[in-house]
Amino acid sequence: MTSSGLKIRIVRAKREDLPRVLELMRGLAEFEKLLDEFRVTEALLERYLFNRDPVAELLVGCIGEEIHGYALFFHNFSSFQGRQGIFLEDVYVEPPSRGKGLGKALFVEVMRIARARECRRSEWVVLDWNQRAKKFYESLGAKILSDWRLCRMDEAAMHRLVSGDCEEDNEPAGGDG
């Protein structure tokens, strides 16, 4: 229940939820100042989330009967732990619905799933400037790791690499687990 007495529900998304989820994803991209990178469509979400072998899972957070947030996650694997984990790609609640417990409910449900699947850890990233999110995660017991940096290779860089157009030919100093 929220402070206003409306019922919070966290459920697995259905195909018919995709138009609303797409709106929320666009809202997240706008909030993160990454709207110019936003490429997802309903067709892509359906293709990757609702096929015989989905690559990710999607929960929606409802207040009453309306969807106001979502969580998108998938499995990863730790060579050090020897177990699968969960990578939380997104947890997002639209601005007018924040502060009612929906974000925490979404987060807790993903962690519940991780525990049920015997995951040893869950990971996600948070933008440096998003102080509210950092405080939220720390309040739930998460550690924000300062000694690890997210690395990303976009489509153009992958193309250059596999085409043999990269400049360096060094080996990494060690693996990361």
HELIX and SHEET records of a PDB file:
HELIX    1   1 ARG A   15  ASP A   17  5                                   3    
HELIX    2   2 LEU A   18  PHE A   31  1                                  14    
HELIX    3   3 LEU A   35  GLU A   37  5                                   3    
HELIX    4   4 GLU A   42  LEU A   49  1                                   8    
HELIX    5   5 PRO A   95  SER A   97  5                                   3    
HELIX    6   6 LEU A  102  ALA A  116  1                                  15    
HELIX    7   7 GLN A  131  SER A  139  1                                   9    
HELIX    8   8 GLU A  155  VAL A  162  1                                   8    
SHEET    1   A 5 ILE A   8  ARG A  12  0                                        
SHEET    2   A 5 GLU A  57  ILE A  63 -1                                        
SHEET    3   A 5 GLU A  66  SER A  78 -1                                        
SHEET    4   A 5 ARG A  83  VAL A  93 -1                                        
SHEET    5   A 5 SER A 122  GLU A 123  1                                        
END                                                                             
